[in-house]
Amino acid sequence: MRKLFYLLLLPFCLWGCKKTDQPKIDDQIIQQYISDHHLNATAEPDGLYYVPIATGLLGGNPTVASTVTVNYKGYLSDGTVFDQSSAPIALPLSQTIYGWQEGIPLMKKGGKATLLIPSALGYGASSPNNKVPANSVLIFDVELVSFQ
């Protein structure tokens, strides 16, 4: 009887449990943004794109365990700004979105970069506020002022 239940359930799961196309959609949005803005971006394995603007000082890089001090501007691919710092802000990198946890350690002190973040590394299917819709690609211009 149990096998029959699973056999009857399988078609429903295959129909209702399909994988999402969101990673493909996000990558298309990011690729279009890169093309439209003539950016030289490096793709990371999980979908983050990193665009170095200024390399920064010689020395080490922060880790996810670091507290970073940054200036930043966050916007959507259509240019809508949803957040920005008015002065350098210090925060534990471990308490930020995954896109920052992956992208900021690529920077050195004084470095500037643009991070193109697929929704899975940002806020995903949730919407943190009315300025950022669910499944949004996030773009951040970041300056790494310092880290500890």
C-alpha positions in Angstrom: 0.0 0.0 0.0 2.9 2.4 0.9 4.5 1.8 -2.5 1.2 2.6 -4.3 1.0 5.9 -2.3 4.5 6.9 -3.4 3.8 6.0 -7.0 0.6 8.1 -7.0 2.4 11.0 -5.3 5.4 11.0 -7.8 3.5 12.6 -10.8 2.2 15.4 -8.5 5.7 16.0 -7.2 7.2 16.1 -10.7 4.5 18.5 -11.8 4.6 20.7 -8.7 8.2 20.4 -7.6 9.9 21.6 -10.7 13.1 23.6 -10.4 12.9 27.4 -10.6 14.3 29.2 -13.6 15.3 32.2 -11.3 19.1 31.6 -11.6 18.8 31.7 -15.4 16.7 34.8 -15.3 19.1 36.5 -12.9 22.1 35.7 -15.1 20.3 37.1 -18.1 19.6 40.3 -16.3 23.2 40.5 -15.1 24.6 39.7 -18.5 22.4 42.4 -20.1 23.5 45.0 -17.4 27.2 44.1 -18.1 26.7 44.5 -21.8 24.6 47.8 -21.5 27.2 49.4 -19.2 30.3 48.0 -21.0 31.7 46.4 -17.8 34.6 44.0 -17.5 33.2 41.6 -14.9 34.5 38.4 -13.5 32.0 35.6 -12.8 32.3 33.7 -9.6 31.1 30.0 -9.5 27.8 30.7 -7.7 26.6 33.6 -10.0 28.2 36.7 -8.4 29.9 39.0 -10.8 32.7 41.2 -9.6 33.8 44.4 -11.3 37.0 45.9 -9.8 37.1 49.7 -10.0 40.2 50.5 -7.9 42.5 47.8 -6.5 43.2 49.3 -3.1 46.3 48.9 -1.0 48.7 46.0 -0.9 48.0 43.6 2.0 45.5 41.1 3.0 41.8 40.7 2.3 38.9 40.6 4.8 37.2 37.3 5.6 33.6 36.5 6.5 34.7 36.8 10.1 35.9 40.4 9.6 34.2 43.6 10.6 34.3 45.8 7.5 33.9 49.5 7.2 32.4 50.4 3.8 30.8 53.1 1.8 28.2 51.7 -0.5 25.3 52.3 -2.8 22.7 49.6 -3.6 20.5 49.7 -6.6 18.4 47.5 -8.9 19.3 46.8 -12.5 16.9 49.6 -13.6 18.9 52.1 -11.6 16.5 52.5 -8.7 18.6 53.2 -5.6 17.3 51.3 -2.6 20.0 52.0 0.0 23.2 53.9 0.4 25.6 55.0 3.1 26.0 58.7 3.9 29.2 58.0 5.8 31.4 54.9 6.3 29.6 52.2 8.1 31.1 49.3 10.1 29.4 46.0 10.2 30.2 42.3 10.7 30.5 40.8 7.2 29.0 37.6 8.6 25.7 39.4 9.1 25.4 40.7 5.5 23.9 39.1 2.4 25.8 36.2 0.9 26.7 38.4 -2.1 28.7 40.7 0.2 30.2 37.7 2.1 31.6 36.5 -1.2 32.4 39.8 -3.0 33.9 42.0 -0.3 36.7 39.4 0.6 37.9 39.9 -3.0 38.7 43.5 -2.2 41.7 45.1 -0.4 41.6 48.1 1.9 40.8 51.2 -0.1 39.5 49.1 -3.0 36.4 49.9 -4.9 34.2 47.4 -6.8 30.8 46.8 -8.2 29.1 43.6 -7.1 26.3 42.2 -9.4 24.4 39.9 -7.1 21.9 37.3 -8.2 18.7 37.1 -6.1 19.8 33.8 -4.4 22.8 35.6 -2.9 20.7 38.7 -2.0 17.3 38.6 -0.5 16.0 35.6 -2.6 12.2 35.2 -3.0 11.6 37.5 0.0 11.3 41.3 -0.2 13.0 43.2 2.7 11.1 46.4 2.0 8.9 48.0 -0.6 12.0 49.2 -2.6 13.3 45.8 -3.3 11.0 43.3 -5.0 11.3 39.6 -4.4 13.8 37.8 -6.7 15.7 41.1 -7.5 19.2 41.2 -8.8 21.1 43.6 -6.6 24.0 45.9 -7.7 26.3 47.4 -5.1 29.0 50.0 -5.6 31.3 49.3 -2.6 34.4 51.0 -1.2 36.2 49.0 1.4 37.5 51.7 3.8 39.0 49.3 6.3 38.5 45.9 8.0 39.4 44.2 11.3 
